[in-house]
Amino acid sequence: MQEIKQLDEAIRNTISAVQQGREDIMSISGSARQQRDELLAKLVDLKGEILDVITAVDRLEREEKLARIHLMEVNRNFNKYTEKDIQQAYEEAQHIQLQLSQMREREAQHRQRRDQLEIMVRRVNETVERAKKLETQVGMALELISGGLQGVTVKLDEIQLRQQVSLRIIKAQEEERLRVAREIHDGPAQSMANVVLRAEICEKLMSVEPDKVRAELHDLKDMVKESLQEVRKIIFDLRPMVLDDLGIVPTLRRFIAELQKRTDMNIELVVLGGEEQRLASVLEVAIFRIVQESLNNIYKHAEAKRCVIKLEILPGRINISIADNGRGFDTEKTMQNMDVDCFGLLGMRERVELLDGQIKIVSMPEKGTEIHVSIPIKG
């Protein structure tokens, strides 16, 4: 009896110690998450400052070029200009060059600080993930010690699966946000900055060289048209409006046509039955995302020259087949290796399974890839 009491006391002390350790880990994890959020906030602000500096550098480069042109004109026509005009042109060019040098140095400093912050964020993220994993493990140990052995294996699998899915969702969201932010920054944002600079140049040329203003305005109009096309492309990638208006087949044809403009890949779409048939919105979105993700993967990784997409619309089922002649890959090794970025394939699989469908990926290195999807049409 005494031994049992001692054992019970030992178990209680162990449980108390484990609970205290878990609380300490949760405290560390909370502090690390708070630090990460603060670093991310600083990083976002710093990236905004970098964008402002880049815009300023572009503007100063334009102004410096105009100042140099003006200075050369003054030097060539010294009889036309006074000594004061020459001195003023030289000082203005020198002042702009100094500002440009300072702004470039500020840009380099901001970029260095950004790199440092990103390293710090990665390290804090590692701490958060380690603490989260340790917290889960300690929680499971506590449950084991407390006698909750029943269903531990099931709960562990559920927790691990939930963590993996959550990490995949978070990573996919962040990658998509980063992609959209990069497209906006490298496309419309830069174009808009150039539009502003061109407008400033037009203002300066209006009274000096009005004939050049017409050419500048023509270029300005072309830049705005290009920016509008880029914005429409970004909107189409996020959620194509034509999908709601016309349906899945016209949307796929338009997406394929736009992709072929940017690549040398030959893409063929074969539609079997029900081309004009409208499907449930969730089903049309799923079909589009599956084809979109597949073609993006082929374009980025497969180095394929030809791709054939077959869409078969039957009375009670949708069949999709996507085949390319690209590099291919080891499917089993790739899907099981968490270090490999295969979230696109995993996302397709999860999307299909949510619709009670089946997906089969057949691929071998240097043998191309085939993706076969079958989704039932309900209701």
C-alpha positions in Angstrom: 0.0 0.0 0.0 2.8 2.4 0.9 4.5 1.7 -2.4 1.3 2.5 -4.2 1.0 5.8 -2.4 4.6 6.6 -3.2 3.9 5.7 -6.9 0.8 7.9 -6.9 2.8 10.8 -5.3 5.5 10.3 -7.9 3.0 10.4 -10.7 1.4 13.6 -9.3 4.8 15.2 -9.0 5.7 14.2 -12.5 2.4 15.5 -13.9 2.9 18.8 -12.0 6.5 19.1 -13.4 5.3 18.3 -16.9 2.5 20.8 -16.6 4.9 23.5 -15.4 7.2 22.7 -18.2 4.4 23.0 -20.7 3.4 26.4 -19.3 7.0 27.5 -19.6 7.1 26.4 -23.2 3.8 28.1 -24.0 5.2 31.3 -22.5 8.3 31.0 -24.6 6.2 30.3 -27.7 4.0 33.3 -27.0 6.9 35.6 -26.6 8.5 34.3 -29.8 5.2 34.8 -31.7 4.9 38.3 -30.4 8.5 39.0 -31.4 7.9 37.6 -34.8 4.8 39.7 -35.3 6.8 42.8 -34.3 9.5 41.9 -36.8 7.0 41.3 -39.5 5.4 44.6 -38.9 8.8 46.3 -39.1 9.6 44.3 -42.3 6.4 45.4 -43.9 7.1 49.1 -43.1 10.7 48.7 -44.3 9.5 47.2 -47.6 7.2 50.2 -48.0 10.1 52.6 -47.4 12.2 50.6 -49.9 9.5 51.1 -52.5 9.4 54.8 -51.8 13.2 55.0 -52.1 13.1 53.1 -55.4 10.5 55.5 -56.8 12.6 58.5 -55.6 15.8 57.0 -57.2 13.9 56.5 -60.5 12.7 60.1 -60.4 16.2 61.5 -59.5 17.7 59.4 -62.3 15.3 61.1 -64.8 16.0 64.5 -63.3 19.8 63.9 -63.4 19.6 62.9 -67.0 17.6 66.0 -67.9 20.1 68.1 -65.9 23.1 66.6 -67.8 21.4 67.3 -71.1 20.7 70.9 -70.1 24.3 71.3 -68.9 25.7 70.0 -72.2 23.4 72.3 -74.1 24.5 75.3 -72.0 28.2 74.4 -72.5 27.7 74.0 -76.3 25.9 77.4 -76.5 28.0 79.5 -74.1 27.4 82.5 -76.3 23.7 82.1 -75.8 23.8 81.7 -72.0 25.4 83.9 -69.4 28.0 82.8 -67.0 25.3 82.8 -64.3 23.2 80.5 -66.3 26.1 78.1 -66.8 27.0 78.2 -63.1 23.4 77.6 -62.2 23.1 74.6 -64.6 26.3 73.1 -63.2 25.1 73.5 -59.6 21.7 72.1 -60.3 23.3 69.0 -62.0 25.7 68.6 -59.1 22.9 68.9 -56.6 20.8 66.3 -58.3 23.8 63.9 -58.5 24.4 64.4 -54.8 20.7 63.7 -54.0 20.8 60.6 -56.3 24.0 59.3 -54.6 22.4 59.8 -51.1 19.2 58.1 -52.2 21.0 55.1 -53.6 23.0 54.8 -50.4 19.8 54.9 -48.4 18.3 52.2 -50.7 21.3 49.9 -50.1 21.0 50.5 -46.3 17.3 49.7 -46.4 17.9 46.5 -48.4 20.6 45.4 -45.9 18.3 46.1 -43.0 15.5 44.2 -44.8 17.8 41.2 -45.3 18.7 41.3 -41.6 15.1 41.4 -40.6 14.2 38.5 -42.9 17.0 36.4 -41.3 15.7 37.4 -37.8 12.1 36.4 -38.8 13.3 33.0 -40.1 15.2 32.4 -36.8 12.2 33.4 -34.7 9.9 31.3 -36.8 12.2 28.3 -36.2 11.9 29.0 -32.5 8.1 29.2 -32.7 8.0 25.9 -34.7 10.3 24.2 -32.2 8.3 25.4 -29.3 5.0 24.4 -31.0 6.3 20.9 -31.7 7.7 20.6 -28.1 4.4 21.9 -26.7 2.6 19.2 -28.6 4.9 16.5 -27.5 4.8 17.6 -23.9 1.0 17.7 -24.1 0.9 14.1 -25.4 3.3 13.0 -22.7 1.1 14.6 -20.1 -1.9 12.8 -21.5 0.0 9.5 -21.4 1.1 10.0 -17.8 -2.4 11.0 -16.8 -3.7 7.7 -18.1 -5.4 8.9 -21.3 -3.8 6.2 -23.4 -7.0 5.5 -25.3 -7.0 7.2 -28.7 -3.6 8.7 -28.2 -2.3 7.4 -31.6 -5.4 8.8 -33.4 -5.1 12.1 -31.7 -1.4 12.3 -32.6 -2.2 11.6 -36.2 -4.9 14.2 -36.2 -2.6 16.8 -34.6 0.2 16.1 -37.0 -2.2 16.2 -40.0 -3.8 19.4 -38.8 -0.4 21.0 -38.3 0.7 19.9 -41.8 -2.5 21.2 -43.4 -2.2 24.5 -41.4 1.4 24.9 -42.5 0.5 24.2 -46.1 -2.3 26.6 -46.0 -0.2 29.3 -44.4 2.6 28.8 -46.8 0.3 28.7 -49.8 -1.4 32.0 -48.6 2.0 33.7 -48.0 3.4 32.5 -51.3 0.3 33.7 -53.2 0.4 37.1 -51.4 4.1 37.4 -52.2 3.4 36.5 -55.8 0.7 39.1 -56.1 2.7 41.7 -54.3 5.7 41.0 -56.5 3.6 41.2 -59.7 2.0 44.5 -58.5 5.4 45.9 -57.5 7.3 44.8 -60.6 4.4 45.6 -62.9 1.7 48.2 -62.2 3.5 49.9 -59.3 6.7 50.5 -61.4 4.6 51.6 -64.4 2.6 54.0 -62.3 5.9 55.5 -60.9 7.1 55.9 -64.5 3.8 57.5 -65.4 4.3 60.1 -62.7 7.8 60.8 -63.9 6.7 61.1 -67.5 3.9 63.5 -66.4 6.5 65.6 -64.5 8.7 65.6 -67.7 5.7 66.7 -69.8 5.0 69.6 -67.3 8.6 70.7 -67.7 8.7 70.4 -71.5 5.3 72.1 -72.0 6.8 75.5 -72.0 10.3 74.6 -73.4 9.7 72.0 -76.1 6.0 71.6 -76.8 6.6 69.3 -79.8 8.2 66.7 -77.5 5.2 66.7 -75.2 3.1 65.0 -77.8 5.5 62.1 -78.1 5.8 61.9 -74.3 2.0 61.8 -74.0 1.8 59.0 -76.6 4.4 57.0 -74.7 2.5 57.8 -71.5 -0.8 56.4 -73.0 1.0 53.2 -74.0 2.4 52.8 -70.5 -1.1 53.2 -69.0 -2.5 50.6 -71.4 0.3 48.1 -70.5 -0.4 48.7 -66.8 -4.1 48.1 -67.3 -3.3 44.8 -69.1 -1.1 43.8 -66.2 -3.7 44.6 -63.6 -6.3 42.7 -65.6 -3.9 39.7 -65.8 -3.5 39.8 -62.0 -7.2 40.0 -61.5 -7.7 37.1 -63.9 -5.2 34.9 -62.0 -6.9 35.7 -58.7 -10.5 35.1 -59.8 -11.3 35.2 -63.5 -14.6 37.1 -63.9 -15.2 35.3 -67.2 -15.6 32.1 -65.2 -18.8 33.4 -63.6 -20.0 35.0 -66.9 -19.3 32.3 -69.5 -18.3 29.1 -67.7 -15.4 26.8 -67.5 -14.6 26.1 -71.1 -14.3 29.7 -72.4 -12.2 30.5 -69.3 -9.8 27.7 -69.9 -9.5 28.7 -73.6 -8.7 32.3 -72.6 -6.2 31.2 -69.9 -4.4 28.9 -72.3 -4.3 31.5 -75.0 -2.7 34.0 -72.6 -0.2 31.4 -71.3 0.9 30.5 -74.9 1.6 34.2 -75.5 4.2 34.1 -72.8 5.8 30.7 -73.6 6.8 28.6 -76.5 4.8 25.6 -75.3 2.1 24.1 -77.5 -1.0 23.6 -75.4 -4.0 21.8 -76.8 -7.5 21.7 -75.2 -9.9 18.9 -76.1 -13.4 19.2 -74.8 -15.6 16.1 -75.1 -19.4 16.7 -74.6 -21.2 19.5 -72.8 -19.0 22.4 -73.9 -21.8 24.9 -73.3 -23.0 23.3 -70.1 -22.8 25.3 -66.9 -21.7 23.5 -63.8 -21.9 24.4 -60.1 -19.7 27.3 -59.2 -17.5 25.4 -56.8 -17.0 22.7 -59.4 -16.0 25.2 -62.2 -13.6 26.9 -59.8 -12.0 23.5 -58.9 -11.6 22.5 -62.5 -10.0 25.9 -63.4 -7.6 25.8 -60.4 -6.5 22.2 -61.2 -5.7 23.1 -64.8 -4.2 26.4 -63.8 -1.9 24.8 -61.2 -1.0 22.0 -63.6 0.0 24.3 -66.4 1.9 26.6 -64.0 3.9 23.6 -62.8 4.6 22.4 -66.3 5.7 25.9 -67.3 7.9 26.4 -64.3 9.4 23.0 -63.7 8.7 20.5 -66.6 10.4 22.3 -69.5 7.8 20.7 -71.7 7.2 21.6 -75.3 3.7 20.2 -75.6 0.8 19.7 -73.3 -2.6 18.1 -74.0 -5.6 18.8 -71.8 -8.8 16.7 -72.2 -12.0 17.8 -70.4 -14.8 15.2 -70.6 -18.2 16.4 -69.3 -20.5 13.5 -68.7 -24.0 13.5 -67.3 -22.8 12.5 -63.8 -19.0 13.0 -63.8 -16.2 15.3 -65.0 -13.0 13.7 -66.2 -9.8 15.8 -66.6 -6.6 14.5 -68.2 -3.4 16.7 -68.4 -0.4 15.2 -70.2 3.0 16.8 -71.0 6.3 15.7 -72.5 8.5 17.4 -69.9 11.1 16.3 -67.5 8.8 14.3 -65.2 9.6 13.3 -61.6 9.5 10.5 -59.0 6.0 10.9 -57.7 6.3 8.8 -54.6 9.6 10.4 -53.5 8.4 13.9 -54.3 5.0 13.6 -52.4 6.7 12.1 -49.3 9.6 14.5 -49.1 8.4 17.5 -47.0 11.5 19.5 -48.0 10.4 19.6 -51.6 7.9 22.3 -52.5 5.0 20.1 -53.8 2.2 22.1 -52.2 0.6 22.7 -55.6 0.2 18.9 -56.1 -1.0 18.5 -52.5 -3.4 21.4 -53.0 -4.9 19.8 -56.1 -5.3 16.4 -54.3 -7.0 18.1 -51.3 -9.3 20.1 -53.6 -10.3 16.9 -55.5 -10.8 14.9 -52.4 -13.1 17.6 -50.9 -15.3 17.1 -53.9 -15.3 13.3 -53.4 -13.3 12.9 -56.5 -10.2 10.9 -57.4 -6.8 12.0 -58.7 -4.0 10.0 -60.1 -0.5 11.4 -60.9 1.7 9.3 -63.2 5.2 10.5 -63.9 8.8 9.3 -64.3 12.0 11.2 -64.7 12.5 12.2 -68.4 9.2 10.5 -69.3 6.7 13.4 -68.8 3.7 13.6 -66.5 0.1 12.6 -66.7 -2.6 13.8 -64.2 -6.0 12.2 -64.3 -8.9 13.6 -62.3 -12.4 12.4 -62.0 -15.0 14.4 -60.0 -18.7 13.5 -59.6 -21.4 16.0 -60.5 -23.8 16.1 -57.6 -27.4 17.3 -57.7 
